[in-house]
């Protein structure tokens, strides 16, 4: 049993490969389902969630914290989905959200630029020059988004367990390679990796509760003990810490809470 995340650039056949892998393994194949679950559960329009993951945040958006709330919603929805295991996920930032879970197979799909450009030309009826601009713009937006929120370049091969280049490989062969790799013992769930997923899920629930306050915080959880780190003006530290702790303790599974607030400087 395992979880597979498939990352790719725009128009790189990631969806088709994911569907083939899921069909062969008998796994669930999900992507938009995570957005729909987050949209329904948190009563947020799907289009707003889509915008949150499609475009790199501007300075004003980061100050407003709205995008951070939406991403917290999506992260929590994904973690809930993979609790059941046997999932192929080809949507939003799975390789980033699940990067520390050892049994998750993180795959990057590469496709030839000319193939990608041809898909855009056929779909949108545009010239080759226009199609090249579209593909490069979308790729750059994804890189900016990843760098802005995670400090990571999605093109870094070190993020992935397996990089599959479609230049000389059919979609069927790519699926074969991924299915074979997913069957290796290194990518089978263990008690420790299951615990890590539960810890991530609890941290995501706490982070969402804090984000609802308009507060950006780093949250770590281990076996029910939660640590929350954020910044605030000195005058607000005590009251904010009490409210964060109150909200965190109201979440099922939280056994202990530690809140650390560092002073917010004038220029932050």
Order of alpha helices (4+ residues) and beta strands (2+ residues): beta-alpha-beta-alpha-alpha-alpha-alpha-beta-alpha-beta-alpha-alpha-beta-alpha-alpha-beta-beta-alpha-beta
